[in-house]
Amino acid sequence: MSKNLAITLAGWMLALLPLANTTWALDSDKEQPIQIVADVAVRDEVAGETRYEGNVVLTQGSLQITADELSIQHSSNGADRIVATGSPATLIQQPTPDQTPVDASAQRIEYIRSEDLVRLLEDARIAQNGSTLSGNQIDYLVSQRSVRAAGTPGSSGEGRVEVVIPPENLRNNGSDA
């Protein structure tokens, strides 16, 4: 492998490191290597973007993202915006060893590091342990551990979100999701 190719590949990997710490994650995930498989990978130094296209699968520890396209926008401080698009794009991750994985999907999944925000757009859905939250947009503010959902504008259920909580989840932990 040439030195330039090795440097470029290392740059791609370093650009993804912030993603591993952003979502619902096992502590050990950030210590795991990142693996990306795609049909095409393009690094554009001038535009400050790395793009993976076609059957993209990113894994790191318990994190798995699948998408038709994954793009990373770079700044002098590293990757600031990571966008996965698909029909749908999916994100699965184990929060803690004793919890079931969080399964999220949307047409577009964005991570905006400067805002510490994971945003699911268009047909957004999060499921865990039988409970689901769905709407047009779901925002997860990582540092605040808060979720905000907005409904689908213009549909018969205009501006509404849907939450489904199985009875056993209410009995087992007394929470609402």
Summary of the structure (lengths in Angstrom):
residues: 177
radius of gyration: 17.1
end to end distance: 48.8
largest distance: 58.6
contacts: 543
relative contact order: 0.12
helix: 19%
strand: 51%
